[in-house]
């Protein structure tokens, strides 16, 4: 049974780095590129991290029934919308996939494709370390947005609260203290899960 391995975590948890590494080292896992209306950042490429679209394009896709889930955030830089589309990228009859997103989008995709098809990979980091990483990253931007950094940090405390994690069924966590160790743990987990799927075993992978 093919599955979607879904990477998520609070901002600056290292989820983007982990996602990119998993994609590079596991080419059999096909990537699904999400969409956003936010401006492209330095170092990003359209069609790689996101498809960068405007609100008119989003409206057209919604009208065509292509939008699986959509989220909008009232940021210090304006309203930014992120969404996942049923645009032909996903064929669970043929392939396993790797995706990245939020807890809200994970729950929407689980409802859309079925719980047995979505495997959560939740990355966590101690909050003080996470804030330090976020500040270091923002300082490297040509135009740092410190107010947006603060908004994201506080919003994540609500969006990824323990209560919401429990409600979403997130039981297994991957602690990103050391990137290499965290990646090794995740790759081992995926390998065991894929073997379990081949056997038709429905028990949880530990």
C-alpha positions as CSV (number, residue, x, y, z in Angstrom):
1,X,0.0,0.0,0.0
2,X,1.5,3.3,-1.1
3,X,1.6,6.1,1.5
4,X,2.4,9.8,2.0
5,X,5.2,10.5,4.6
6,X,4.3,13.9,6.0
7,X,7.0,16.1,7.6
8,X,5.9,18.8,10.0
9,X,7.0,20.8,13.0
10,X,7.2,24.2,14.5
11,X,9.1,26.9,12.7
12,X,12.9,26.5,12.9
13,X,12.6,22.9,14.0
14,X,14.7,21.9,11.0
15,X,11.8,20.3,9.1
16,X,12.8,22.0,5.8
17,X,16.4,20.7,6.0
18,X,15.1,17.2,7.0
19,X,12.6,17.2,4.2
20,X,15.2,18.2,1.6
21,X,17.6,15.5,2.8
22,X,14.9,12.8,2.8
23,X,14.0,13.8,-0.7
24,X,17.6,13.7,-1.9
25,X,18.5,10.4,-0.3
26,X,15.2,8.6,-1.0
27,X,14.3,9.3,-4.6
28,X,11.7,6.6,-4.6
29,X,9.6,8.9,-2.4
30,X,8.0,11.4,-4.8
31,X,7.7,15.0,-3.7
32,X,4.4,16.9,-3.8
33,X,5.0,20.7,-4.1
34,X,2.5,22.8,-2.2
35,X,1.2,26.3,-3.2
36,X,1.5,29.7,-1.6
37,X,0.6,33.3,-2.3
38,X,3.4,34.6,-0.2
39,X,6.4,36.3,-1.9
40,X,9.3,34.1,-2.9
41,X,12.3,34.3,-0.5
42,X,16.0,34.4,-1.3
43,X,17.3,31.0,-2.2
44,X,13.8,29.6,-3.1
45,X,12.8,28.3,-6.6
46,X,9.3,28.3,-8.0
47,X,8.1,24.7,-8.2
48,X,10.7,23.4,-5.7
49,X,9.7,24.7,-2.2
50,X,6.3,25.9,-3.4
51,X,4.4,26.9,-6.5
52,X,4.2,30.7,-6.0
53,X,0.8,31.9,-7.2
54,X,-1.4,35.0,-6.8
55,X,-4.9,35.1,-5.3
56,X,-6.6,35.0,-8.7
57,X,-4.9,31.7,-9.6
58,X,-6.0,30.3,-6.2
59,X,-9.6,31.4,-6.9
60,X,-9.5,29.6,-10.2
61,X,-8.2,26.4,-8.7
62,X,-10.8,26.5,-5.9
63,X,-13.6,27.0,-8.5
64,X,-12.2,24.0,-10.4
65,X,-12.4,21.9,-7.3
66,X,-8.6,21.3,-7.2
67,X,-7.9,22.6,-3.7
68,X,-7.6,19.8,-1.0
69,X,-6.9,22.1,1.9
70,X,-6.2,25.8,2.3
71,X,-4.8,28.0,5.2
72,X,-4.5,31.8,5.4
73,X,-2.3,33.7,7.9
74,X,-2.6,37.5,8.6
75,X,1.1,38.2,8.9
76,X,2.9,41.5,9.5
77,X,3.6,41.5,5.7
78,X,0.0,40.9,4.6
79,X,-2.3,37.8,4.2
80,X,-0.4,34.8,3.1
81,X,-2.2,31.7,1.9
82,X,-0.9,28.2,1.7
83,X,-2.7,25.2,0.1
84,X,-2.4,21.7,-1.3
85,X,-4.0,20.9,-4.7
86,X,-5.2,17.8,-6.3
87,X,-3.4,18.7,-9.5
88,X,-2.2,15.3,-10.7
89,X,0.9,15.2,-8.5
90,X,-0.4,12.4,-6.3
91,X,-1.2,8.8,-7.5
92,X,-1.3,6.5,-4.5
93,X,-2.0,3.5,-6.7
94,X,1.6,3.8,-8.0
95,X,4.0,5.6,-5.7
96,X,5.0,6.6,-2.1
97,X,5.3,10.3,-1.5
98,X,7.1,12.8,0.7
99,X,5.3,16.0,1.8
100,X,5.8,18.9,4.2
101,X,3.3,21.1,5.9
102,X,1.4,22.0,9.1
103,X,-0.7,20.0,11.6
104,X,-3.9,21.5,10.0
105,X,-2.9,20.5,6.5
106,X,-1.9,17.0,7.8
107,X,-5.4,16.5,9.3
108,X,-7.0,17.7,6.1
109,X,-5.0,15.3,3.9
110,X,-5.7,12.4,6.3
111,X,-9.4,13.1,5.9
112,X,-9.0,13.4,2.1
113,X,-6.9,10.3,1.4
114,X,-7.6,8.2,4.5
115,X,-5.7,7.7,7.8
116,X,-3.9,4.6,6.7
117,X,-2.4,6.5,3.8
118,X,-0.7,9.3,5.7
119,X,2.3,8.8,8.0
120,X,3.2,11.7,10.2
121,X,6.9,12.6,10.8
122,X,6.7,15.2,13.6
123,X,10.0,17.1,14.3
124,X,10.5,18.8,17.6
125,X,13.2,21.0,19.2
126,X,13.4,22.7,22.6
127,X,11.8,26.2,22.3
128,X,14.9,28.1,23.4
129,X,17.1,26.4,20.8
130,X,14.3,26.8,18.2
131,X,14.1,30.6,18.8
132,X,17.9,30.9,18.6
133,X,17.9,29.1,15.2
134,X,15.1,31.3,13.9
135,X,17.0,34.5,14.8
136,X,20.2,33.3,13.2
137,X,18.3,32.4,10.0
138,X,16.5,35.7,9.9
139,X,19.7,37.7,10.3
140,X,20.9,36.2,7.1
141,X,18.0,37.7,5.1
142,X,18.6,40.9,3.1
143,X,15.6,42.4,4.8
144,X,15.0,40.6,8.2
145,X,11.4,40.4,9.3
146,X,11.8,40.1,13.1
147,X,8.2,41.0,13.8
148,X,7.1,38.1,11.5
149,X,9.5,35.8,13.2
150,X,7.9,36.6,16.6
151,X,4.4,36.1,15.2
152,X,5.3,32.7,13.8
153,X,7.0,31.6,17.0
154,X,4.0,32.5,19.1
155,X,1.5,31.1,16.6
156,X,3.2,27.8,16.6
157,X,2.7,27.4,20.3
158,X,-1.0,27.4,19.6
159,X,-1.0,25.6,16.3
160,X,1.1,22.7,17.6
161,X,-0.2,22.6,21.2
162,X,0.0,19.3,22.9
163,X,-3.7,19.0,22.9
164,X,-3.9,19.5,19.1
165,X,-1.1,17.0,18.6
166,X,-2.9,14.4,20.7
167,X,-6.2,15.1,18.8
168,X,-4.4,14.6,15.5
169,X,-3.0,11.2,16.7
170,X,0.6,12.3,16.7
171,X,2.3,9.8,19.1
172,X,5.8,9.4,17.7
173,X,8.1,12.4,17.8
174,X,11.6,12.9,16.3
175,X,13.8,15.1,18.5
176,X,16.2,17.2,16.3
177,X,19.0,17.9,18.7
178,X,21.5,16.5,16.3
179,X,20.6,16.6,12.6
180,X,22.5,13.4,11.6
181,X,21.0,11.4,14.4
182,X,17.5,12.7,13.7
183,X,17.7,11.9,10.0
184,X,19.0,8.4,10.8
185,X,16.1,7.8,13.2
186,X,13.5,9.0,10.6
187,X,15.0,7.0,7.7
188,X,15.0,3.9,9.9
189,X,11.3,4.5,10.8
190,X,10.3,4.9,7.1
191,X,12.2,1.7,6.2
192,X,10.4,-0.3,8.9
193,X,7.0,1.3,7.9
194,X,7.5,0.3,4.3
195,X,8.4,-3.2,5.2
196,X,5.3,-3.4,7.5
197,X,3.1,-2.2,4.6
198,X,4.5,-4.9,2.3
199,X,3.5,-7.5,4.9
200,X,0.1,-5.9,5.3
201,X,0.8,-5.4,9.0
202,X,-1.4,-2.6,10.5
203,X,0.4,-2.2,13.8
204,X,2.2,1.0,14.6
205,X,5.9,1.3,13.8
206,X,8.1,2.2,16.7
